[in-house]
Amino acid sequence: MHFTEYSTLLVSHEDSLVSITINRPEALNALSSQVIEDLGQVLDVLTTAADDGDWLFRGVIITGGGEKAFVAGADIREMTAMTADEAWECSTRMHALTLAFEALPVPVIAAVNGFALGGGCELAMACDFIYATSSASFGQPEVSLGLVPGFGGSVRLQQRVGPAVARELLYTGRRISGDEALRLGLVNAIFGSRDELLAGAQKTLAAIARQSPTAVATVKRTVGRVDGLSTTEGLALEAESFRQAFTTSDMREGTRAFLAKEKPAFPGH
Ligand code: CO8
């Protein structure tokens, strides 16, 4: 996997883990068109590598550079110059980005180290889990700008916290602390410092990397696809995934190793 230099991102690939840092601390990591372009390029590299099936990476962490923010939203300065049609194009481009994150066959953790507002909260919600520091601050303040969510917030916030709480947060633009986000189920875990946050995310991804990669990928795909289906449709999809698992060498190795009281060595197919 080869990542070039990006003007707005720092990207590393170590021990099967890809870390992406959005690095515009002077603008609280606001999502400028350049950030979106750079994220798209990184997603292209990751998607191509994932399609090769060699499991070159087993997890992704996305975080914000500097001390104050994960991402303080879309770049408001840039938005003031956009026409309605350009805004629609930007929104659909950002939707494609979130769908590409969700389509990765490995877990993605948003490590939220400060403000996650508007597009920042929406980017975090496109990740499998959100880990945060206690000083994190979440919100969808679009209505305070005469705007509405354009990066998935109308859809994903209610999937995470339920329709009543989502509506309240979307209509008031109220910011919530990391602790409240944890209580609402938006956040998986809270950490005392940025170092602990990143270590916690790495530990979870390392634990997942010890499981069968094909099984984790199938669970991720299935859980993502059953949302919005009826119970009957969801269960039918699950039965298909269950069938699929029985075609993999990982399933043969995992069950064999259990019975032999050994650690499995998953081949990854
Ligand atoms: N866009 C551009 N610049 C920003 C943004 C932003 N979203 N947020 C902060 N900055 C800049 C500030 O302008 C400031 O720059 P400068 O030093 O040049 O004046 C610098 O970052 C530091 O910010 P502050 O001085 O304001 O820092 P504070 O600690 O006082 O306040 C806040 C921090 C509370 C986070 C405050 O900066 C703030 O309210 N920011 C805006 C948050 C917001 O409203 N976000 C939502 C934006 S709308 C959105 O995200 C819609 C997404 C859908 C997009 C779909 C495609 C179009």
Boltz pocket constraint, residues with backbone or C-beta under 6 A from the ligand:
constraints:
  - pocket:
      binder: B
      contacts: [[A, 25], [A, 26], [A, 27], [A, 28], [A, 30], [A, 31], [A, 72], [A, 73], [A, 74], [A, 75], [A, 76], [A, 77], [A, 79], [A, 87], [A, 90], [A, 91], [A, 94], [A, 115], [A, 117], [A, 118], [A, 119], [A, 120], [A, 141], [A, 142], [A, 145], [A, 147], [A, 148], [A, 149], [A, 150], [A, 151]]
      max_distance: 6.0
